[in-house]
Amino acid sequence: MSLYQVYAQYPITIVSANGMQLVDDKGDIYLDYYGGHAVISVGHGHPHYTQALHDQLDRIAFYSNVIENPLQVELDQRINAHLEEPYQLFMCSTGAEANENAMKLASFKTQRKKILAFKNSFHGRTSAAVAVTDSPKIWAPLNTGHEVDFVPFEDLETCEQLLSSRAYAAVIIETVQGVGGLDQPSVEFAKGLQQLCEAHGSMLIADEVQSGFGRTGAFFSYQRFGLSPDIISMAKGMGNGFPVAGIMVKQQYQAVQGELGTTFGGNFLACRAALAVIDIIENENLIAHAKRLEQVFRKAVSEASLPATIKGAGLMIGLDFKAPTAELRKKLLFEDHLFVGSSSNPNVVRILPALTIDEEAIIHLVSCIKKHCA
Ligand SMILES: Cc1ncc(COP(=O)(O)O)c(C=O)c1O
């Protein structure tokens, strides 16, 4: 018997973790600058987070959405407190599922089928989510029936040409691309896109699965662009490792019973995990901290004169070396015991630590990178 092995894995077995430290089965310590794809938002084993989950587990872990769950209402309010205008929360369990629900909802509300997405996008691996992911190698024949167009960032003219057909249910955008390699649109392009959506009746979906919950130095990344999306999808950092996800739907859209649904989404433990994450983000001022540590990173990289350009924002940041980085990442992992991330752009190293990371740890990472670049 064996696993159905679809992952390229490192021969490392992690058995415990605390803060940004990971400990393997031999007792060796690794530092986590990656958070398992940007999931660990408030650090491994944060005492407030673990206590909140323990307490909830002692009361009740799960019941389905056949009953009211006040924790969902509380979470809706706590997320809304970070937004400029009111949204309604619908919960599910993964990022792909959040995007799947966002696009399905846009299709219901507009009664249209097409989706406009962007070059180098990544939105997940399920049906419509993978179809709007610009990576044909992960499309199965089953996924190719969706009507999707991919446009590069900044090409507002093509966006207008397509959207003016009034056939597009939605435009889905990562305002800082994750897997794609940390590219961002200009503020002018993002705002122009929103105007086109409004003019031609398409819904704007902000994919905040990776960039949400404070990671870019704003609660959601789209806020840095002054956007007002119709739907926001979120997951990853929302639960600090507990599988919790959701969409925020602008107040003007009225829910219709049965149009979306889920068994696991919004269960007690999931809500408690997300509420604990928000408590920690607020109590420890982690959004401002992420913004400040971006500047620490920028300064350290510039002082180290690394042969790379900085990409991204807040603590969703990275280095583009204009040459492949696989060897560098291997050295960081096996020689220095530092986990960093890759990207579909082989030249980009992604750095996605917990938002609780300190200045010293940022400087340590940059000095290790410098050592290997010498
Ligand atoms: C921007 C973005 N959207 C969606 C997803 C899919 O999330 P999940 O793996 O939880 O389905 C990812 C995962 O990396 C992502 O980065």
The ligand as an ORCA input file, in Angstrom:
! r2SCAN-3c Opt
* xyz 0 1
  C      -4.997     33.074     -4.421
  C      -5.427     31.657     -4.152
  N      -6.705     31.305     -4.391
  C      -7.153     30.052     -4.146
  C      -6.317     29.075     -3.677
  C      -6.834     27.684     -3.410
  O      -6.946     27.466     -2.056
  P      -7.080     25.961     -1.470
  O      -5.788     25.285     -1.713
  O      -7.408     26.169     -0.018
  O      -8.210     25.334     -2.212
  C      -4.970     29.386     -3.425
  C      -4.032     28.345     -2.926
  O      -2.840     28.478     -2.992
  C      -4.513     30.715     -3.661
  O      -3.250     31.056     -3.458
*
